[in-house]
Amino acid sequence: MAELARLRAVYGLRDDAAIARELKRPVASVVRAAERIFQKDPKKSGPWTASEVLELKRRLGASSTEVIARVLGRTVEEVQTQVLDLGRIQRAGAWTREEVAELKRIYGSRTDDDLSRVFGRSVSEIQRFSAELGLAKDKAFLRRLHGEQATRMPRWRAEELEVIKRCYASESNLEIARRLGRSVKSVVSKAHLLGLEKSPERLSKMGCENVGVRYRPSRGR
């Protein structure tokens, strides 16, 4: 059944309410279906496989320990222990292209502590490299994290719009974001709303820059 296949694919990666909206089902119905799909009794125990660790990293920070345990068929205690073990892994070296892409994808909705465990890098390295990439936390994520009410984002001023219209085609999103004091995500979102596109020359240069990131040594160690 398509609904159950979709639930299996996204459960633990998105919150129950978001999944319920997508499937047009009550949240309680989503939870009951997930419990049936991922019911594993007796629970697994013993050494973790590489695939299990990968699945843990995919969901770490995106869902609760209880949900992760349910998906993996492990006890909550085993998941908590494995998360602690991930926190002890600290490595250095250049970021791979795959790591950069994943960091960009999940940075906005994970804490720096969780990202440190996912990538096996220090919190300071996560903060340094995310700042270098011009990444920012999602405002909705921060509100949920701190239990705050929604706040209005600063409106784009006419002079800011002129900058993005003039520079978007030929300059990098990071350069524009730094110039305007905004996040890369904000710049890209506004450019899309304005119907702006990168020039072919800029797209070609971006491809070369992305390859360069993979082999560039990390700084600040």
N, CA, C and O of each residue as an XYZ file, in Angstrom:
884
protein
N       0.845     -1.192      0.000
C       0.000      0.000      0.000
C       0.883      1.246      0.000
O       1.840      1.337      0.769
N       0.557      2.196     -0.862
C       1.405      3.365     -1.046
C       1.550      4.177      0.235
O       2.635      4.669      0.542
N       0.450      4.318      0.987
C       0.497      5.097      2.220
C       1.488      4.509      3.220
O       2.282      5.234      3.821
N       1.435      3.199      3.392
C       2.322      2.543      4.348
C       3.774      2.604      3.888
O       4.681      2.753      4.708
N       3.996      2.490      2.591
C       5.358      2.588      2.057
C       5.926      3.979      2.308
O       7.095      4.132      2.664
N       5.088      4.981      2.118
C       5.542      6.355      2.351
C       5.818      6.583      3.830
O       6.803      7.226      4.192
N       4.953      6.058      4.675
C       5.149      6.185      6.119
C       6.450      5.522      6.549
O       7.195      6.073      7.359
N       6.720      4.352      6.012
C       7.951      3.652      6.345
C       9.179      4.470      5.927
O      10.200      4.459      6.614
N       9.075      5.173      4.805
C      10.217      5.918      4.268
C      10.523      7.178      5.064
O      11.690      7.546      5.205
N       9.497      7.849      5.588
C       9.726      9.163      6.212
C       9.572      9.156      7.721
O       9.883     10.157      8.366
N       9.105      8.068      8.303
C       8.888      8.062      9.746
C      10.216      8.224     10.491
O      11.187      7.521     10.215
N      10.237      9.139     11.415
C      11.459      9.423     12.153
C      12.322     10.489     11.507
O      13.258     10.983     12.135
N      12.028     10.859     10.256
C      12.755     11.923      9.573
C      11.971     13.228      9.603
O      12.538     14.311      9.451
N      10.654     13.112      9.801
C       9.775     14.267      9.918
C       8.876     14.047     11.113
O       8.667     12.909     11.534
N       8.337     15.127     11.668
C       7.495     14.950     12.848
C       6.144     14.356     12.451
O       5.729     14.439     11.294
N       5.468     13.757     13.432
C       4.212     13.047     13.167
C       3.162     13.954     12.531
O       2.408     13.516     11.662
N       3.110     15.220     12.961
C       2.101     16.139     12.435
C       2.315     16.397     10.945
O       1.354     16.453     10.177
N       3.583     16.554     10.534
C       3.880     16.800      9.121
C       3.528     15.581      8.269
O       2.988     15.713      7.170
N       3.839     14.399      8.790
C       3.494     13.171      8.056
C       1.978     13.028      7.949
O       1.452     12.644      6.904
N       1.290     13.340      9.037
C      -0.173     13.246      9.039
C      -0.786     14.176      7.993
O      -1.737     13.807      7.304
N      -0.234     15.382      7.881
C      -0.748     16.325      6.873
C      -0.532     15.793      5.468
O      -1.412     15.899      4.614
N       0.640     15.220      5.230
C       0.929     14.685      3.892
C       0.005     13.529      3.544
O      -0.498     13.445      2.424
N      -0.219     12.637      4.504
C      -1.036     11.452      4.250
C      -2.524     11.706      4.447
O      -3.355     10.835      4.185
N      -2.856     12.929      4.918
C      -4.258     13.290      5.181
C      -4.896     12.314      6.179
O      -6.003     11.812      5.986
N      -4.150     12.079      7.232
C      -4.595     11.178      8.295
C      -4.452     11.875      9.643
O      -3.625     12.777      9.770
N      -5.236     11.485     10.660
C      -5.021     12.028     12.000
C      -3.655     11.600     12.527
O      -3.143     10.543     12.157
N      -3.070     12.424     13.390
C      -1.764     12.105     13.963
C      -1.811     10.771     14.698
O      -0.888      9.965     14.585
N      -2.882     10.537     15.447
C      -3.010      9.284     16.196
C      -2.991      8.083     15.266
O      -2.449      7.035     15.615
N      -3.581      8.227     14.083
C      -3.601      7.136     13.107
C      -2.188      6.861     12.579
O      -1.809      5.706     12.380
N      -1.413      7.930     12.354
C      -0.028      7.781     11.899
C       0.795      7.041     12.946
O       1.561      6.137     12.613
N       0.638      7.424     14.211
C       1.394      6.787     15.293
C       1.052      5.306     15.406
O       1.944      4.473     15.568
N      -0.232      4.975     15.323
C      -0.651      3.561     15.431
C      -0.093      2.746     14.271
O       0.388      1.630     14.466
N      -0.158      3.301     13.070
C       0.355      2.580     11.901
C       1.859      2.370     12.012
O       2.364      1.301     11.667
N       2.578      3.382     12.490
C       4.035      3.264     12.658
C       4.377      2.200     13.691
O       5.330      1.440     13.516
N       3.607      2.147     14.754
C       3.861      1.145     15.782
C       3.695     -0.265     15.224
O       4.436     -1.176     15.593
N       2.712     -0.443     14.327
C       2.513     -1.766     13.705
C       3.649     -2.083     12.735
O       4.173     -3.197     12.729
N       4.027     -1.099     11.915
C       5.062     -1.332     10.911
C       6.406     -1.675     11.557
O       7.106     -2.582     11.107
N       6.751     -0.953     12.602
C       8.077     -1.097     13.185
C       8.095     -1.929     14.462
O       9.066     -1.903     15.217
N       7.014     -2.666     14.694
C       6.974     -3.515     15.873
C       7.969     -4.660     15.721
O       7.820     -5.503     14.835
N       8.962     -4.690     16.566
C       9.964     -5.761     16.533
C      10.088     -6.333     17.935
O      10.558     -5.661     18.853
N       9.666     -7.570     18.091
C       9.715     -8.191     19.411
C      10.153     -9.642     19.250
O       9.492    -10.388     18.528
N      11.239    -10.077     19.890
C      12.037     -9.294     20.841
C      12.917     -8.273     20.149
O      13.199     -8.381     18.956
N      13.346     -7.283     20.913
C      14.207     -6.238     20.384
C      15.589     -6.806     20.038
O      16.060     -7.767     20.646
N      16.220     -6.177     19.039
C      17.578     -6.560     18.696
C      18.536     -6.128     19.800
O      18.258     -5.188     20.545
N      19.655     -6.819     19.893
C      20.669     -6.440     20.864
C      22.036     -6.797     20.285
O      22.131     -7.431     19.233
N      23.076     -6.391     20.973
C      24.417     -6.713     20.506
C      25.016     -5.592     19.693
O      24.467     -4.491     19.654
N      26.146     -5.857     19.035
C      26.861     -4.831     18.263
C      25.979     -4.208     17.180
O      25.125     -4.867     16.588
N      26.213     -2.928     16.946
C      25.455     -2.222     15.918
C      26.113     -2.425     14.557
O      27.338     -2.407     14.437
N      25.288     -2.617     13.541
C      25.804     -2.726     12.183
C      26.026     -1.330     11.616
O      25.509     -0.345     12.144
N      26.794     -1.254     10.541
C      27.048      0.034      9.894
C      25.752      0.665      9.391
O      25.581      1.882      9.471
N      24.840     -0.157      8.874
C      23.574      0.372      8.363
C      22.711      0.924      9.493
O      22.001      1.913      9.307
N      22.769      0.290     10.662
C      22.009      0.796     11.804
C      22.544      2.150     12.258
O      21.772      3.061     12.556
N      23.853      2.275     12.307
C      24.459      3.545     12.708
C      24.085      4.632     11.717
O      23.809      5.764     12.116
N      24.071      4.306     10.424
C      23.698      5.270      9.396
C      22.258      5.731      9.592
O      21.964      6.922      9.500
N      21.350      4.768      9.868
C      19.945      5.117     10.087
C      19.791      5.967     11.350
O      18.961      6.875     11.388
N      20.577      5.680     12.372
C      20.552      6.487     13.585
C      20.965      7.918     13.273
O      20.318      8.862     13.725
N      22.037      8.085     12.506
C      22.510      9.421     12.164
C      21.475     10.182     11.336
O      21.303     11.388     11.511
N      20.793      9.484     10.445
C      19.781     10.139      9.605
C      18.655     10.736     10.438
O      18.083     11.766     10.081
N      18.342     10.078     11.554
C      17.202     10.502     12.360
C      17.587     11.284     13.608
O      16.724     11.870     14.262
N      18.856     11.298     13.939
C      19.308     11.957     15.157
C      19.002     13.451     15.095
O      19.454     14.153     14.190
N      18.241     13.918     16.055
C      17.861     15.319     16.092
C      16.592     15.625     15.339
O      15.985     16.675     15.549
N      16.172     14.714     14.453
C      14.935     14.916     13.697
C      13.745     14.283     14.395
O      12.600     14.630     14.105
N      14.003     13.353     15.319
C      12.920     12.682     16.035
C      13.409     12.270     17.419
O      14.597     12.367     17.728
N      12.490     11.818     18.231
C      12.831     11.468     19.606
C      13.575     10.140     19.670
O      13.558      9.345     18.730
N      14.229      9.925     20.813
C      14.929      8.658     21.026
C      13.967      7.491     20.947
O      14.318      6.425     20.440
N      12.745      7.688     21.449
C      11.743      6.617     21.426
C      11.387      6.228     19.990
O      11.254      5.044     19.680
N      11.235      7.220     19.122
C      10.900      6.948     17.724
C      12.055      6.232     17.034
O      11.840      5.271     16.296
N      13.272      6.693     17.270
C      14.442      6.054     16.661
C      14.552      4.602     17.115
O      14.842      3.713     16.313
N      14.321      4.369     18.403
C      14.364      3.002     18.925
C      13.318      2.128     18.257
O      13.573      0.964     17.948
N      12.142      2.693     18.037
C      11.062      1.934     17.394
C      11.448      1.549     15.969
O      11.248      0.409     15.550
N      12.003      2.507     15.229
C      12.380      2.255     13.841
C      13.468      1.197     13.745
O      13.414      0.322     12.881
N      14.459      1.277     14.634
C      15.605      0.374     14.572
C      15.374     -0.946     15.287
O      16.179     -1.870     15.174
N      14.278     -1.033     16.019
C      14.023     -2.277     16.744
C      14.976     -2.485     17.902
O      15.274     -3.619     18.276
N      15.454     -1.386     18.472
C      16.362     -1.417     19.613
C      15.661     -0.834     20.835
O      14.628     -0.177     20.702
N      16.208     -1.065     22.008
C      15.655     -0.434     23.200
C      16.100      1.022     23.248
O      17.092      1.401     22.626
N      15.352      1.834     23.995
C      15.697      3.240     24.152
C      17.081      3.367     24.783
O      17.864      4.239     24.408
N      17.372      2.499     25.733
C      18.668      2.551     26.416
C      19.815      2.297     25.451
O      20.851      2.956     25.534
N      19.641      1.337     24.524
C      20.704      1.057     23.553
C      20.925      2.238     22.619
O      22.060      2.562     22.271
N      19.831      2.877     22.217
C      19.952      4.048     21.344
C      20.685      5.165     22.075
O      21.575      5.801     21.508
N      20.320      5.405     23.320
C      20.984      6.455     24.096
C      22.475      6.174     24.253
O      23.291      7.093     24.173
N      22.830      4.931     24.473
C      24.234      4.559     24.615
C      24.985      4.781     23.306
O      26.108      5.287     23.302
N      24.355      4.399     22.195
C      25.005      4.578     20.894
C      25.191      6.058     20.570
O      26.207      6.444     19.992
N      24.218      6.886     20.936
C      24.342      8.331     20.719
C      25.526      8.880     21.510
O      26.282      9.707     21.001
N      25.689      8.430     22.739
C      26.836      8.843     23.547
C      28.148      8.411     22.892
O      29.126      9.158     22.891
N      28.159      7.200     22.335
C      29.359      6.715     21.647
C      29.699      7.586     20.431
O      30.869      7.856     20.160
N      28.660      8.022     19.701
C      28.895      8.890     18.546
C      29.541     10.196     18.984
O      30.360     10.764     18.263
N      29.165     10.672     20.181
C      29.725     11.914     20.686
C      31.202     11.825     21.003
O      31.874     12.849     21.131
N      31.712     10.620     21.132
C      33.136     10.442     21.441
C      34.001     10.393     20.185
O      35.228     10.443     20.270
N      33.365     10.294     19.025
C      34.106     10.220     17.759
C      34.386     11.626     17.258
O      33.454     12.367     16.944
N      35.625     11.996     17.181
C      36.032     13.302     16.686
C      37.116     13.107     15.630
O      38.169     12.536     15.913
N      36.861     13.575     14.432
C      37.857     13.429     13.382
C      38.134     14.777     12.737
O      37.373     15.730     12.899
N      39.227     14.836     12.010
C      39.624     16.068     11.343
C      39.728     15.806      9.845
O      39.369     14.732      9.362
N      40.220     16.793      9.127
C      40.395     16.604      7.694
C      39.355     17.355      6.884
O      38.407     17.920      7.429
N      39.547     17.352      5.588
C      38.652     18.060      4.675
C      37.270     17.423      4.665
O      37.119     16.220      4.879
N      36.277     18.250      4.412
C      34.908     17.765      4.278
C      34.731     17.192      2.866
O      35.178     17.798      1.892
N      34.092     16.049      2.755
C      33.824     15.478      1.442
C      32.624     16.185      0.808
O      31.854     16.866      1.485
N      32.486     16.009     -0.486
C      31.352     16.601     -1.196
C      30.033     16.094     -0.614
O      29.080     16.861     -0.475
N      29.977     14.808     -0.276
C      28.757     14.237      0.280
C      28.440     14.843      1.646
O      27.279     15.115      1.953
N      29.472     15.055      2.464
C      29.261     15.667      3.778
C      28.752     17.096      3.639
O      27.844     17.510      4.359
N      29.336     17.842      2.717
C      28.914     19.222      2.504
C      27.439     19.272      2.094
O      26.672     20.086      2.608
N      27.057     18.405      1.177
C      25.673     18.378      0.718
C      24.722     18.026      1.856
O      23.654     18.624      1.987
N      25.111     17.053      2.679
C      24.251     16.641      3.792
C      24.181     17.738      4.851
O      23.115     17.983      5.414
N      25.301     18.396      5.127
C      25.285     19.494      6.091
C      24.347     20.606      5.627
O      23.565     21.133      6.417
N      24.426     20.955      4.362
C      23.531     21.984      3.826
C      22.072     21.558      3.947
O      21.199     22.386      4.207
N      21.809     20.266      3.759
C      20.429     19.781      3.768
C      19.813     19.805      5.165
O      18.645     20.163      5.322
N      20.591     19.426      6.178
C      19.992     19.254      7.499
C      20.377     20.332      8.510
O      19.831     20.356      9.612
N      21.302     21.219      8.160
C      21.806     22.179      9.143
C      20.682     22.987      9.796
O      20.687     23.203     11.008
N      19.735     23.423      8.995
C      18.697     24.322      9.503
C      17.803     23.733     10.560
O      17.198     24.467     11.342
N      17.707     22.393     10.600
C      16.738     21.768     11.508
C      17.378     20.847     12.545
O      16.699     19.998     13.121
N      18.670     21.008     12.783
C      19.354     20.203     13.804
C      20.184     21.121     14.697
O      20.666     22.161     14.249
N      20.347     20.736     15.951
C      21.233     21.493     16.834
C      22.683     21.210     16.453
O      22.981     20.196     15.823
N      23.569     22.103     16.837
C      24.988     21.891     16.539
C      25.533     20.664     17.274
O      26.427     19.984     16.770
N      24.998     20.382     18.459
C      25.421     19.185     19.188
C      25.066     17.921     18.411
O      25.880     17.005     18.301
N      23.850     17.876     17.873
C      23.440     16.701     17.085
C      24.260     16.600     15.802
O      24.650     15.505     15.396
N      24.518     17.731     15.170
C      25.328     17.725     13.948
C      26.741     17.240     14.239
O      27.349     16.553     13.418
N      27.261     17.595     15.401
C      28.585     17.122     15.798
C      28.624     15.598     15.856
O      29.599     14.981     15.427
N      27.566     14.995     16.387
C      27.513     13.527     16.479
C      27.298     12.900     15.097
O      27.870     11.854     14.791
N      26.484     13.532     14.278
C      26.212     12.990     12.938
C      27.478     12.942     12.092
O      27.735     11.951     11.409
N      28.270     14.013     12.136
C      29.452     14.118     11.269
C      30.751     13.725     11.961
O      31.801     13.667     11.322
N      30.687     13.455     13.269
C      31.902     13.081     13.990
C      32.921     14.192     14.036
O      34.124     13.937     13.993
N      32.453     15.426     14.124
C      33.325     16.586     14.172
C      32.958     17.436     15.385
O      31.855     17.319     15.920
N      33.870     18.277     15.812
C      33.615     19.087     16.997
C      32.526     20.113     16.719
O      32.269     20.476     15.571
N      31.894     20.572     17.790
C      30.867     21.604     17.647
C      31.474     22.870     17.056
O      30.855     23.528     16.220
N      32.695     23.212     17.495
C      33.352     24.406     16.961
C      33.616     24.282     15.465
O      33.523     25.271     14.738
N      33.946     23.070     14.993
C      34.155     22.860     13.556
C      32.845     22.969     12.797
O      32.814     23.530     11.702
N      31.766     22.446     13.354
C      30.443     22.591     12.737
C      30.100     24.071     12.608
O      29.639     24.512     11.554
N      30.317     24.825     13.651
C      29.980     26.245     13.643
C      30.863     27.013     12.670
O      30.381     27.886     11.950
N      32.162     26.691     12.645
C      33.079     27.377     11.739
C      32.712     27.143     10.285
O      32.619     28.081      9.493
N      32.501     25.857      9.941
C      32.277     25.518      8.541
C      30.892     25.966      8.077
O      30.736     26.394      6.933
N      29.884     25.872      8.948
C      28.547     26.335      8.565
C      28.540     27.849      8.339
O      27.843     28.343      7.453
N      29.316     28.581      9.142
C      29.426     30.030      8.931
C      30.127     30.324      7.608
O      29.753     31.257      6.898
N      31.142     29.527      7.279
C      31.857     29.682      6.014
C      30.929     29.451      4.831
O      31.069     30.086      3.786
N      29.986     28.541      5.004
C      29.027     28.232      3.936
C      27.819     29.162      3.958
O      26.973     29.101      3.065
N      27.733     30.022      4.973
C      26.609     30.953      5.060
C      25.304     30.283      5.439
O      24.236     30.740      5.032
N      25.371     29.205      6.213
C      24.165     28.483      6.596
C      23.517     29.123      7.816
O      24.189     29.781      8.611
N      22.227     28.930      7.959
C      21.492     29.470      9.094
C      20.432     28.477      9.538
O      19.933     27.686      8.737
N      20.093     28.526     10.816
C      19.036     27.664     11.341
C      17.674     28.154     10.843
O      17.456     29.354     10.683
N      16.767     27.212     10.602
C      15.416     27.582     10.221
C      14.755     28.321     11.373
O      14.860     27.902     12.526
N      14.074     29.416     11.066
C      13.436     30.200     12.113
C      12.384     29.377     12.861
O      12.269     29.474     14.082
N      11.621     28.570     12.127
C      10.599     27.751     12.780
C      11.240     26.739     13.725
O      10.706     26.456     14.798
N      12.400     26.190     13.316
C      13.114     25.241     14.175
C      13.569     25.911     15.462
O      13.425     25.341     16.544
N      14.113     27.110     15.353
C      14.566     27.829     16.533
C      13.408     28.171     17.456
O      13.549     28.120     18.678
N      12.268     28.518     16.882
C      11.106     28.822     17.723
C      10.655     27.592     18.489
O      10.334     27.660     19.675
N      10.636     26.461     17.785
C      10.239     25.223     18.462
C      11.256     24.863     19.541
O      10.893     24.421     20.631
N      12.521     25.057     19.222
C      13.588     24.693     20.153
C      13.501     25.501     21.442
O      13.744     24.985     22.533
N      13.153     26.769     21.299
C      13.128     27.653     22.467
C      11.707     27.932     22.961
O      11.515     28.689     23.912
N      10.719     27.322     22.317
C       9.342     27.524     22.745
C       8.850     28.943     22.542
O       8.051     29.452     23.328
N       9.327     29.576     21.494
C       8.971     30.967     21.251
C       7.844     31.070     20.232
O       7.590     30.133     19.475
N       7.183     32.200     20.221
C       6.134     32.492     19.257
C       6.762     32.984     17.957
O       7.907     33.435     17.936
N       6.004     32.891     16.891
C       6.497     33.342     15.589
C       6.798     34.837     15.594
O       6.077     35.619     16.213
N       7.855     35.225     14.909
C       8.220     36.631     14.779
C       8.351     36.978     13.302
O       8.670     36.128     12.470
N       8.100     38.229     13.001
C       8.169     38.680     11.613
C       9.620     38.879     11.207
O      10.410     39.453     11.956
N       9.964     38.403     10.018
C      11.307     38.621      9.492
C      11.420     40.046      8.946
O      10.431     40.602      8.468
N      12.620     40.642      9.014
C      12.785     41.994      8.470
C      12.408     42.024      6.995
O      12.789     41.144      6.224
N      11.658     43.046      6.619
C      11.263     43.171      5.221
C      12.470     43.534      4.369
O      13.405     44.190      4.828
N      12.424     43.096      3.131
C      13.505     43.438      2.202
C      13.339     44.893      1.793
O      12.265     45.305      1.356
N      14.398     45.662      1.937
C      14.382     47.062      1.539
C      14.604     47.173      0.025
O      15.130     46.259     -0.610
N      14.197     48.294     -0.521
C      14.312     48.494     -1.979
C      15.761     48.370     -2.440
O      16.039     47.785     -3.487
N      16.690     48.928     -1.643
C      18.095     48.870     -2.043
C      18.638     47.440     -1.994
O      19.517     47.086     -2.780
N      18.115     46.606     -1.062
C      18.527     45.205     -0.994
C      18.036     44.448     -2.227
O      18.753     43.623     -2.793
N      16.807     44.741     -2.629
C      16.262     44.089     -3.814
C      17.058     44.460     -5.055
O      17.261     43.628     -5.940
N      17.508     45.707     -5.121
C      18.327     46.129     -6.251
C      19.646     45.363     -6.290
O      20.119     44.983     -7.361
N      20.237     45.136     -5.111
C      21.497     44.388     -5.047
C      21.302     42.969     -5.553
O      22.091     42.483     -6.364
N      20.258     42.301     -5.081
C      20.060     40.912     -5.471
C      19.707     40.793     -6.953
O      20.124     39.842     -7.615
N      18.945     41.746     -7.474
C      18.612     41.724     -8.895
C      19.863     41.935     -9.747
O      20.018     41.326    -10.805
N      20.744     42.801     -9.274
C      21.945     43.148    -10.050
C      23.012     42.055     -9.970
O      23.739     41.812    -10.933
N      23.096     41.397     -8.802
C      24.238     40.511     -8.562
C      23.938     39.018     -8.633
O      24.856     38.209     -8.768
N      22.658     38.644     -8.542
C      22.346     37.225     -8.384
C      22.869     36.365     -9.528
O      23.363     35.262     -9.293
N      22.768     36.846    -10.747
C      23.156     36.024    -11.898
C      24.646     35.716    -11.916
O      25.054     34.643    -12.362
N      25.468     36.658    -11.432
C      26.913     36.512    -11.623
C      27.712     36.276    -10.349
O      28.884     35.908    -10.431
N      27.119     36.476     -9.169
C      27.850     36.310     -7.924
C      27.332     35.105     -7.146
O      26.215     34.640     -7.375
N      28.153     34.606     -6.228
C      27.735     33.463     -5.416
C      26.703     33.900     -4.386
O      26.676     35.058     -3.970
N      25.871     32.977     -3.987
C      24.856     33.271     -2.973
C      25.500     33.695     -1.660
O      24.976     34.556     -0.952
N      26.637     33.088     -1.339
C      27.327     33.422     -0.097
C      27.824     34.865     -0.123
O      27.701     35.579      0.871
N      28.388     35.300     -1.256
C      28.870     36.669     -1.368
C      27.718     37.663     -1.186
O      27.864     38.670     -0.494
N      26.586     37.375     -1.804
C      25.426     38.266     -1.698
C      24.894     38.272     -0.272
O      24.543     39.325      0.259
N      24.835     37.090      0.350
C      24.337     36.994      1.721
C      25.197     37.812      2.669
O      24.669     38.527      3.520
N      26.514     37.717      2.532
C      27.417     38.482      3.398
C      27.248     39.983      3.161
O      27.276     40.766      4.111
N      27.076     40.381      1.920
C      26.920     41.794      1.605
C      25.646     42.366      2.229
O      25.630     43.506      2.692
N      24.583     41.565      2.237
C      23.297     42.044      2.746
C      23.068     41.722      4.216
O      22.096     42.191      4.809
N      23.956     40.926      4.808
C      23.760     40.538      6.198
C      22.589     39.603      6.384
O      21.919     39.632      7.416
N      22.337     38.762      5.374
C      21.250     37.787      5.426
C      21.817     36.387      5.218
O      22.983     36.229      4.856
N      20.978     35.362      5.451
C      21.427     33.992      5.246
C      21.379     33.636      3.763
O      20.665     34.268      2.985
N      22.144     32.624      3.385
C      22.114     32.135      2.006
C      20.709     31.664      1.643
O      20.221     31.916      0.542
N      20.069     30.974      2.590
C      18.711     30.479      2.345
C      17.751     31.618      2.031
O      16.908     31.496      1.143
N      17.878     32.732      2.761
C      17.024     33.888      2.521
C      17.271     34.484      1.141
O      16.329     34.872      0.450
N      18.526     34.555      0.745
C      18.872     35.101     -0.573
C      18.306     34.228     -1.684
O      17.715     34.737     -2.636
N      18.484     32.914     -1.567
C      17.987     31.987     -2.597
C      16.462     32.052     -2.691
O      15.900     32.068     -3.786
N      15.799     32.090     -1.534
C      14.344     32.142     -1.518
C      13.827     33.404     -2.202
O      12.896     33.343     -3.004
N      14.427     34.537     -1.886
C      13.986     35.792     -2.503
C      14.275     35.802     -4.001
O      13.461     36.289     -4.786
N      15.423     35.270     -4.400
C      15.755     35.208     -5.825
C      14.740     34.376     -6.597
O      14.338     34.739     -7.702
N      14.334     33.267     -6.013
C      13.332     32.424     -6.672
C      12.003     33.155     -6.805
O      11.336     33.060     -7.835
N      11.621     33.885     -5.760
C      10.372     34.641     -5.809
C      10.418     35.729     -6.881
O       9.397     36.067     -7.480
N      11.610     36.271     -7.114
C      11.785     37.317     -8.123
C      12.007     36.737     -9.517
O      12.096     37.485    -10.491
N      12.097     35.409     -9.620
C      12.309     34.773    -10.913
C      13.720     34.917    -11.441
O      13.938     34.867    -12.651
N      14.688     35.095    -10.541
C      16.074     35.279    -10.958
C      16.766     33.935    -11.137
O      16.413     32.958    -10.475
N      17.746     33.882    -12.023
C      18.513     32.658    -12.270
C      19.992     32.988    -12.397
O      20.372     34.108    -12.739
N      20.813     31.987    -12.115
C      22.249     32.140    -12.303
C      22.583     32.083    -13.788
O      21.908     31.407    -14.563
N      23.626     32.797    -14.170
C      24.089     32.740    -15.555
C      24.795     31.409    -15.786
O      25.273     30.803    -14.828
N      24.873     30.938    -17.023
C      25.598     29.693    -17.311
C      27.047     29.743    -16.829
O      27.581     28.740    -16.356
N      27.684     30.914    -16.950
C      29.064     31.043    -16.508
C      29.175     30.860    -14.994
O      30.103     30.218    -14.502
N      28.205     31.441    -14.256
C      28.229     31.322    -12.804
C      27.968     29.883    -12.375
O      28.592     29.399    -11.431
N      27.054     29.194    -13.056
C      26.754     27.797    -12.736
C      27.976     26.921    -12.958
O      28.253     26.020    -12.167
N      28.712     27.189    -14.042
C      29.935     26.424    -14.317
C      30.972     26.665    -13.237
O      31.640     25.732    -12.791
N      31.111     27.919    -12.814
C      32.078     28.243    -11.765
C      31.682     27.604    -10.443
O      32.546     27.152     -9.691
N      30.374     27.558    -10.148
C      29.882     26.929     -8.919
C      30.246     25.457     -8.881
O      30.592     24.922     -7.828
N      30.165     24.799    -10.040
C      30.527     23.390    -10.101
C      31.988     23.174     -9.745
O      32.333     22.228     -9.036
N      32.843     24.057    -10.244
C      34.279     23.949     -9.931
C      34.530     24.233     -8.455
O      35.371     23.584     -7.833
N      33.806     25.201     -7.889
C      33.978     25.540     -6.474
C      33.551     24.388     -5.584
O      34.201     24.105     -4.578
N      32.441     23.709     -5.953
C      31.968     22.589     -5.155
C      32.976     21.451     -5.123
O      33.162     20.797     -4.096
N      33.626     21.223     -6.264
C      34.660     20.195     -6.302
C      35.831     20.613     -5.425
O      36.427     19.783     -4.738
N      36.162     21.911     -5.449
C      37.268     22.402     -4.653
C      37.055     22.235     -3.167
O      38.004     21.975     -2.427
N      35.813     22.382     -2.718
C      35.505     22.227     -1.296
C      35.876     20.840     -0.800
O      36.325     20.674      0.334
N      35.685     19.853     -1.651
C      35.943     18.474     -1.234
C      37.400     18.263     -0.864
O      37.712     17.489      0.041
N      38.276     18.941     -1.555
C      39.713     18.677     -1.342
C      40.429     19.785     -0.587
O      41.642     19.713     -0.391
N      39.703     20.804     -0.161
C      40.331     21.878      0.574
C      40.573     21.482      2.019
O      39.630     21.047      2.678
N      41.762     21.605      2.540
C      42.011     21.270      3.946
C      41.203     22.169      4.855
O      41.023     23.353      4.569
N      40.707     21.600      5.967
C      39.955     22.386      6.941
C      40.907     23.279      7.704
O      42.058     22.915      7.943
N      40.413     24.474      8.092
C      41.227     25.414      8.822
C      40.841     25.405     10.294
O      39.853     24.787     10.690
N      41.617     26.082     11.072
C      41.276     26.350     12.453
C      41.505     25.184     13.378
O      40.812     25.076     14.390
N      42.456     24.292     13.081
C      42.760     23.190     13.983
C      44.154     23.378     14.535
O      44.621     22.556     15.324
